[in-house]
Amino acid sequence: MTQTLLVTGASGQLGRGVINHLLDTFKVPAGRIIATTRNPENLAELAARGVITRAADFDDTLSLEAAFKGADRVLIISTGEIDLLHGKRLRQHQNAVAAAKKAGVSHLLYTSMPNPEPVSPVLFANDHYGTEQAIKASGIPYTIFRNGWYQENLFLSLPHAIASGKWYTSAGDGRMAHGARDDMAAAIAAGLVAASSESETYTLTGPQAYTTAEIAALVSEVTGKPLDVVQVPDEALTEGVKAAGVPEDFARIIVSFDANTRSGRIAMVTDAVETLSGRKSKTLKQFLEANKAALAG
Ligand SMILES: NC(=O)c1ccc[n+]([C@@H]2O[C@H](COP(=O)([O-])OP(=O)(O)OC[C@H]3O[C@@H](n4cnc5c(N)ncnc54)[C@H](OP(=O)(O)O)[C@@H]3O)[C@@H](O)[C@H]2O)c1
């Protein structure tokens, strides 16, 4: 019998992608998919396709337990509620793991980040590391997807950099293999439909790792606009990001990404996206070409 698959964060960009792949790529019957959100009206389109939609709030364990009832395989998509002082997101994820245990879920899947161990320079890494630990302690068989950074994240930095011709960074010669969010969604959907009950951890990346200077050269080639990389210390970058109007906590998080890149902790390239999804990964050049107008104005 087909298993019942549940996706949290179903209204988000990754969650929608995963559910679309379940329906359209893997032909999972809509009635075997449960999509959760805090506001089910956000999922009216999916409900119209026959997907079961349920309300679940990561701050409310009872709502999670009720939502997870009858689900065999549950994908917990990390929430976006980063809170450096109080660890709110880790508590939310721990609530979801505890609810999955109570609901008798047979397999738990989670979207983590590469190398989240406590030495990570990424300021929110502990949300992911702590969640991985909670999943392992629950005794439920699991699949952890350590998602590398999305190509789409470049929308946050590149438009301003291209407009000014200068890309300020503290990433040094560190490399990173940005991957397409939809490629990761396809790989995660494949993990959800898999019959396997083995516990596995996959690191999902794009197909090639580049330094910031190499990305800038690719951007110039695609857009025809010059882009100089300016290496600055973390402190100067933090001040620059704050001066651009970004709140202090978020500025510190952004700079911690560069420190992480510089440390080499996100330089890996894996073939997990292609192996799991069975399709070719989108290259960074393809992403830049497809989004040239939006990135370069
Ligand atoms: N690897 C990367 O480069 C990268 C980049 C950005 C984000 N991320 C991580 O990946 C996650 C998914 O990315 P995305 O682009 O799909 O994010 P998104 O579009 O912002 O969606 C986040 C989802 O989290 C749900 N959520 C937030 N707080 C919740 C709560 N208290 N209870 C229940 N649901 C809650 C939201 O659901 P409702 O509002 O419908 O309840 C929403 O569907 C993010 O949340 C973030 O942790 C990774």
The ligand as an ORCA input file, in Angstrom:
! r2SCAN-3c Opt
* xyz 0 1
  N      19.818     26.262      2.124
  C      19.546     27.530      1.883
  O      20.208     28.230      1.107
  C      18.362     28.161      2.561
  C      17.970     29.457      2.204
  C      16.852     30.009      2.826
  C      16.170     29.279      3.793
  N      16.596     28.035      4.124
  C      15.887     27.194      5.125
  O      15.005     26.356      4.392
  C      13.658     26.525      4.873
  C      12.712     26.419      3.706
  O      13.041     27.428      2.771
  P      11.904     28.204      2.002
  O      12.594     29.024      0.983
  O      10.831     27.251      1.607
  O      11.335     29.161      3.179
  P       9.961     29.957      3.207
  O       9.421     30.124      1.827
  O      10.185     31.160      4.043
  O       8.977     28.969      4.003
  C       9.148     28.707      5.355
  C       8.022     27.795      5.814
  O       8.158     27.594      7.221
  C       6.851     27.547      7.785
  N       6.881     27.992      9.180
  C       7.554     29.025      9.699
  N       7.290     29.152     11.019
  C       6.406     28.164     11.319
  C       5.745     27.765     12.500
  N       5.895     28.405     13.682
  N       4.913     26.696     12.449
  C       4.721     26.045     11.273
  N       5.311     26.390     10.105
  C       6.143     27.430     10.145
  C       6.023     28.484      6.954
  O       4.705     27.983      6.956
  P       3.383     28.851      7.253
  O       3.747     30.309      7.269
  O       2.451     28.512      6.129
  O       2.906     28.352      8.562
  C       6.639     28.348      5.551
  O       5.922     27.414      4.789
  C      13.664     27.895      5.548
  O      12.650     27.964      6.486
  C      15.047     27.961      6.125
  O      15.109     27.266      7.373
  C      17.662     27.453      3.528
*
